[in-house]
Amino acid sequence: TYLKQSQPMEIINFEMKKLILLIVLFFTFTIHSQKNEIEHTIKLFFEGFHQRDTIKLKSVCSENLVLHSISESERGNKFSVEKAPDFYKSIASIPTTMKFEEKILDYKIQIDGTMAHVWTPYEFYVNDKLSHSGVNSFQLYKENEVWKVVYIIDTRRK
């Protein structure tokens, strides 16, 4: 807005407040939109997981996906590494007679430019019985305007 020097200071302050409000609303909308995109990516990951659909899983994962797990038990903790092809093969080979569900309890999303972190506490059920619980930590990278999962580490407690 073009303001003449003769306009009162109140009008200038009002115009500045409007401009600041518009900037804040724009950034809030942008961050909220990105969080929705990221949460949608994680939901698609779990849809593919529950449907044993490796094509859907691969559609939201980087071709360089890295997977780690930390199993915690009374006998001690175990750190394991799984290669992406082995992960996809294991998902595809889950018997259709086995009912399983990973219930995501919450989504905590942090974003910095083209990198995002998603923290998802969960409970894992096999045939309607609680098998274990823990937390998934997803790292995502925005590649060609699409969020891709590049790294997953999870904890598993009985």
Beta strands, then each sheet from edge to edge (+ up, - down):
strand 1: 61-73
strand 2: 76-83
strand 3: 100-104
strand 4: 108-112
strand 5: 115-126
strand 6: 129-143
strand 7: 146-157
sheet 1: 2+ 1- 7- 6+ 5- 3+
sheet 2: 2+ 1- 7- 6+ 5- 4+
end
